[in-house]
Amino acid sequence: MTPSEIFRAGLRDQNPGLVQLLGLCPLLAVTTSLGSGLGLGLATLAVLAASNVLVSLVGRALPAEIRIAVFVLLIAALVTSVELALAAWLPGLHAALGIFLPLIVTNCLVLARAEAFASRQPAGAALLDGVAMGSGFLLVLVALGSIREVLGRGSLGGDLHLLFGGHGAHGGIHLFGEQHGFLLALLPPGAFILLGLMLAVRQAVRARATAATPQAAMPPEPVGRVRA
Amino acid sequence: MGAAPEPAFRRSGRAALVLLFCAVLAFGAVSLVHEATRDEVAAARRARELARFDEVLRGLRYDNDLLADTILVHDAELLGSNGPVTAYRARLGQEPVAVILAPVARNGYSGPIELLVAIAPDGKLLGVRVTAHRETPGLGDEIETRRSAWIESFAGRWLGSPPLPRWKVRKDGGDFDQFTGATVTPRAIVSAVANALVYFERHRDELLAPASTMPP
């Protein structure tokens, strides 16, 4: 695969959040604000890129029986390291992400890319795939987090100081008072509904693009659907 | 591999060795990271706790090491926790200026609510903060300072103002506001704070004792 194909797959055609629907649990649970969505997205991106490279380096040398076990071990070690680093240098973000940080281990996106892509590809391509898939996931986290924060709290980027330092919880853009927020957007059902709407928009855009181009030029969507 | 297929036991033995090797490597790497971040993690945790104490003490001055000057107290009924509860003592000079208790309100709407309650030596409340809860967003979470100033209504209160029987939400005939649509949460907190004050009254001497008389 060429780099542009890898990026097209990660960001659009096989976007982990909107097409493969991988890692739904953190996707829905953490995205109550732009800041926490961005934080978890970056952490996942870092873990995914690093695990892809490591898996690509060792994958083919491993006996088939223990391949998955070693991948899980690698991913767990990486996630633990990222968690410790965040606890040391970004304690606010560490507290905001809570249990979902160690749970990156169980994000099937990471293991899925290790097994389906990185273990069969050279390190460079695996790194690109990790960055592309991680960015695709990050974009969905940030989009969903922004929508939910605006609807639910009437602000945008109100807790970005957790990531980038600075003082107080009064940064970001304020649109209206938090007491007028649309509470459902912050609750888990609201997350499902909004993600559903995002999926619908994506499908509509895709359908329009398909209708606009001749069938021959637009191959059927190559979706590798995995259960999340 | 050679011409003859490898025997199964040798194959699995080799796989086990590789797995062991990987496990040792991963363990070593995580240990290194842990070692490299240990001091920062401890410092960050300490800074976070001290920031919370500053909030609950409302800027009260003290000059001792709050996190070291502690005693463990135990009262399942009044402090809401079956295990020991830490009491932190703030002092200026050698004089005690505040005791911070960390009681738990067990009858929250969805699970226990953890509190910090700062009490002056004369039994007046300096401040109350919620440190952990799972109350309904938008209804019960007005106990957070981020959402409303309700929790500030405890500052300056003591067991004579209002008298103990009126340490209830208004709906139950007490002096404290409840929130629209959420009575259980403030009710739980009001009673937990009152219980903490009762505990303080009963154990004042023990709580305010100088650090030096503590058993090591």
Boltz contact constraints between the chains, C-beta under 6 A:
constraints:
  - contact:
      token1: [A, 63]
      token2: [B, 15]
      max_distance: 6.0
  - contact:
      token1: [A, 65]
      token2: [B, 15]
      max_distance: 6.0
  - contact:
      token1: [A, 66]
      token2: [B, 15]
      max_distance: 6.0
  - contact:
      token1: [A, 66]
      token2: [B, 19]
      max_distance: 6.0
  - contact:
      token1: [A, 69]
      token2: [B, 19]
      max_distance: 6.0
  - contact:
      token1: [A, 70]
      token2: [B, 22]
      max_distance: 6.0
  - contact:
      token1: [A, 73]
      token2: [B, 22]
      max_distance: 6.0
  - contact:
      token1: [A, 73]
      token2: [B, 26]
      max_distance: 6.0
  - contact:
      token1: [A, 77]
      token2: [B, 26]
      max_distance: 6.0
  - contact:
      token1: [A, 77]
      token2: [B, 29]
      max_distance: 6.0
  - contact:
      token1: [A, 77]
      token2: [B, 30]
      max_distance: 6.0
  - contact:
      token1: [A, 80]
      token2: [B, 30]
      max_distance: 6.0
  - contact:
      token1: [A, 81]
      token2: [B, 33]
      max_distance: 6.0
  - contact:
      token1: [A, 84]
      token2: [B, 33]
      max_distance: 6.0
  - contact:
      token1: [A, 84]
      token2: [B, 34]
      max_distance: 6.0
  - contact:
      token1: [A, 84]
      token2: [B, 37]
      max_distance: 6.0
  - contact:
      token1: [A, 87]
      token2: [B, 41]
      max_distance: 6.0
  - contact:
      token1: [A, 88]
      token2: [B, 37]
      max_distance: 6.0
  - contact:
      token1: [A, 88]
      token2: [B, 40]
      max_distance: 6.0
  - contact:
      token1: [A, 88]
      token2: [B, 41]
      max_distance: 6.0
  - contact:
      token1: [A, 91]
      token2: [B, 44]
      max_distance: 6.0
  - contact:
      token1: [A, 183]
      token2: [B, 138]
      max_distance: 6.0
  - contact:
      token1: [A, 186]
      token2: [B, 137]
      max_distance: 6.0
